[in-house]
Amino acid sequence: MNSRLKIFGVIALIGFLAGVLAQVTATFIIPAIILFLPSLSVISAYLVSGLAGAVITVFIVGAWAYLTSRKDTY
């Protein structure tokens, strides 16, 4: 039971950090990108937020997979 609580805690922490990162992305990074690439301003904010969420999720899952992979030395 204790290991399940640890896993839930880690998943909650990762979700919290992903939410904070998504908010920072939506507040600072996306407006900066739109400033440099004005053609993106016609794209819906939902599409840009979805794209940012997908990139963040792939990065987090990739980091998790790398950190938890077995490192067998033959």
C-alpha positions in Angstrom: 0.0 0.0 0.0 2.8 2.4 0.8 4.4 2.0 -2.6 1.0 2.8 -4.3 0.8 6.1 -2.3 4.4 7.0 -3.4 3.4 6.3 -7.0 0.3 8.4 -6.7 2.3 11.2 -5.0 4.8 11.2 -7.8 2.1 11.3 -10.5 0.4 14.1 -8.7 3.7 16.0 -8.4 4.4 15.5 -12.1 0.9 16.7 -13.0 1.3 19.7 -10.8 4.6 20.6 -12.4 3.2 20.0 -15.9 0.3 22.4 -15.1 2.7 25.1 -13.8 4.9 24.6 -16.9 1.8 24.9 -19.2 0.7 28.1 -17.4 4.2 29.6 -17.8 4.2 28.5 -21.5 0.7 30.1 -22.1 1.6 33.3 -20.3 5.1 34.0 -21.5 6.4 31.7 -24.3 3.3 31.6 -26.6 3.0 35.4 -26.7 6.7 35.7 -27.5 6.4 33.2 -30.3 3.3 35.1 -31.7 5.3 38.3 -31.5 8.0 36.8 -33.7 5.7 34.8 -36.0 2.6 37.0 -36.5 1.0 34.4 -38.8 0.4 32.2 -35.7 -2.0 34.8 -34.3 -4.8 33.5 -36.5 -4.6 30.1 -35.0 -7.0 29.3 -32.2 -5.6 29.6 -28.7 -7.0 26.1 -28.0 -4.9 24.7 -30.8 -1.7 26.4 -29.5 -2.5 25.3 -25.9 -3.1 21.7 -27.1 0.2 21.7 -29.0 2.1 23.1 -26.0 0.5 20.4 -23.8 1.4 17.7 -26.2 5.1 18.8 -26.3 5.2 19.1 -22.5 3.7 15.6 -22.1 6.1 14.0 -24.6 9.0 15.7 -22.8 7.9 14.5 -19.4 7.2 10.9 -20.5 10.5 10.8 -22.4 12.4 11.9 -19.3 10.5 9.4 -17.2 11.2 6.6 -19.6 14.9 7.5 -19.7 15.3 7.8 -15.9 13.5 4.6 -15.2 15.1 2.4 -17.9 17.3 -0.4 -17.0 21.0 0.3 -17.5 22.4 -3.1 -18.0 26.2 -3.3 -18.4 27.3 -6.3 -20.2 
